[in-house]
Amino acid sequence: MHLGDDMRIDKLIKHMRLTCGLEQKELGRLIGKSESTISLYESGGIAVSMETFVKIAEICEFEVFIKDENSDETIAIEKKDI
């Protein structure tokens, strides 16, 4: 899944959380944030730092790929093969 015109970072966060079966409160506890902060991340109400975004990805077993100069994509995530 990649960040495109119809996908924002808040939607990627929600997608990762739902894919790994966590409630907002559980994810918040795992990353040291409140349930309301997770809700704000997912609604676009506040910006998430790259460090926190990567931490969420790691917890949910996603890999994060950042754009290189030869790509139109900015951020992409992919479920890790286990």
C-alpha positions as CSV (number, residue, x, y, z in Angstrom):
1,M,0.0,0.0,0.0
2,H,1.5,3.3,-0.9
3,L,0.8,6.9,-0.1
4,G,-0.9,8.4,-3.2
5,D,-3.5,11.0,-4.1
6,D,-6.2,9.0,-2.3
7,M,-4.1,7.7,0.6
8,R,-2.8,9.9,3.4
9,I,-0.5,8.9,6.3
10,D,-3.4,9.0,8.7
11,K,-5.1,6.3,6.6
12,L,-1.9,4.2,6.5
13,I,-1.8,4.3,10.3
14,K,-5.4,3.1,10.6
15,H,-4.8,0.4,8.0
16,M,-1.7,-0.9,9.9
17,R,-3.5,-0.9,13.2
18,L,-6.6,-2.7,11.9
19,T,-4.5,-5.2,10.0
20,C,-2.6,-6.2,13.1
21,G,-5.9,-6.4,15.1
22,L,-5.2,-3.7,17.7
23,E,-7.7,-1.2,19.3
24,Q,-6.6,2.4,19.5
25,K,-6.1,2.1,23.2
26,E,-3.8,-1.0,22.8
27,L,-1.7,0.6,20.1
28,G,-1.4,3.8,22.2
29,R,-0.2,1.7,25.2
30,L,2.4,0.0,23.0
31,I,3.9,3.3,21.7
32,G,3.4,5.4,24.9
33,K,0.6,7.5,23.5
34,S,-3.0,8.0,24.6
35,E,-6.0,6.5,22.8
36,S,-7.1,10.1,21.9
37,T,-3.7,10.7,20.3
38,I,-4.0,7.6,18.2
39,S,-7.5,8.8,17.2
40,L,-6.1,12.2,16.2
41,Y,-3.3,10.5,14.2
42,E,-5.9,8.5,12.3
43,S,-8.2,11.4,11.6
44,G,-5.4,13.7,10.5
45,G,-6.1,16.0,13.5
46,I,-2.4,16.0,14.4
47,A,0.7,15.1,12.5
48,V,2.6,12.0,13.5
49,S,6.4,12.0,13.6
50,M,8.3,9.7,11.3
51,E,9.8,8.0,14.4
52,T,6.3,7.2,15.7
53,F,5.0,6.1,12.3
54,V,7.9,3.7,12.0
55,K,7.3,2.4,15.5
56,I,3.7,1.7,14.6
57,A,4.8,-0.1,11.5
58,E,7.3,-2.2,13.5
59,I,4.6,-3.2,16.0
60,C,2.2,-4.1,13.3
61,E,5.0,-5.9,11.3
62,F,5.0,-3.6,8.3
63,E,8.0,-2.4,6.5
64,V,8.2,1.3,5.6
65,F,9.8,2.4,2.3
66,I,10.6,6.1,1.8
67,K,10.7,7.7,-1.7
68,D,13.9,7.9,-3.6
69,E,14.4,10.5,-6.3
70,N,13.5,8.1,-9.1
71,S,10.0,7.3,-7.7
72,D,6.7,9.1,-7.7
73,E,5.7,7.5,-4.4
74,T,6.5,9.2,-1.1
75,I,5.8,6.5,1.5
76,A,4.8,2.9,1.0
77,I,4.1,0.1,3.5
78,E,4.2,-3.6,3.1
79,K,3.3,-6.4,5.5
80,K,6.5,-8.3,6.5
81,D,6.7,-11.9,5.4
82,I,7.0,-14.0,8.5
